[in-house]
């Protein structure tokens, strides 16, 4: 990394300091999943215990979702430095990324329960404090169906379609009482704010937040910043938000990612054209 003389604007490909390590998750049904754990660091680069932890669940892999889906990638690039938050990302079964391919095959959210449990167990094994689930699209279904674990403090849902999760899943979250934060784009393809408020009304502690102008993919730096601010506001209460948009210290510039395309032309990976 090279130190800049003046504060650097945080843009879509800016990578802030963190200790990043490749990890493997081992499921109860015998699979190995690949992932990455990003931890905050001291000024000398030594990893330190975070103040909170995000266990991220990516969008639908059959439509281009994977651990590098752009909001999750930017969380890992920014939040260890800006918010003292650890970020665990991984590929669910059968999903590929530059990190590698996880074992097994896509199971429509059913056997993926073992993947969710393996991620939570890794956070527990590593003594990562205050773990929250952060699911996006298909990942919200996994969080609602399989993420109600005693070790989890709450969940943040981005663009929940509520295609697979049922009212019974919502009722379970309601009965448990864990915080449920629901970020719903104004122009979502599947579930928009008014309907989301109706569907999530059965979870009395759910906070449904409509985001004006946003779409399902959260493309555009203003929407990414809003998502990260809301995540931090809930997992690090008391930390000032909005988060800084410049960085006075060393940073890197990542290469623009390859963008997996779905049969419908959707892309969760993002690109270097996201700063507008």
C-alpha positions, 0 to 999 in steps of 0.5 A: 500500500502507498500513503497518500499526501491528502485524504483519498476519496473512497470510491467503488474500487478503493480497498482500505487496510485490513488483515484479509485471509482465505478461510475454509468452512466445513459443513455438517454434510461433509462439504468444504466452502471457500471464503475470506475473513477481513479483520481490522488492523492496528497501525502496524498491520497487526490484526485486532479483535473487532468490535462486531462481526458480519457474516454475509450471505450472497445473492442467488448464485444461479443469477450471478450472486457470489461472495464478491457481489459488490455490496458485500465486497465493499463491506469487506474493503471498507468496514474493518477500517471505517467501523472496526467490523470484521467481515466474513464472506464465502461462497455457498455450495457449488458457487465459484469466485476468484477465491475458488469453488465451494463443494457441492451443488446449489440446492435452492436454499434447502441444504444451504442451511448447513452452509449458514450454520458452518459460517456461524460456527466459524465466527464462534470458533474464531471468537469473533464478537457480536455476529450479525447476519447480512443477507442480500436477495437470496441471502436474505432467504437463507438468513430468515430460514436458517440463521436464527441461531443463539450465537447470532445477535440480529440480521440485516436484510438487503432486497428481500424477495420473500420467495422461499422464506415463509410466514412461519420463518417470520413468526420464528424471528418474531418469537425470538425477538432478535433485531431484524433490519430490512432495507428495501429499494424503492424500485425493487424487482420483487418486494417494494417498501409498502408490501415489505411493511405489510409482510414484515408486520408479523415480526414486531421488532422488524425495522423496514427501511425504504430507500428512495431511488434504489434498485434491487442491485444497489448499483451506485455509490450513494446506495452502497454508502446508505447500505453500509451506513445502515449496517453500521448504525445497527451493529455498532450503535453509537458510532457516528454515521454517515461513515467517512467518504475519504480516507487519510492513510494508506489504501489500494485500488482494486481492479474492476471485477469480472461481472458474472451475467445471469440468464436475465442479464442481472449482475450482482458483481458491479463494476468500476462504473459505480461511483455515480 
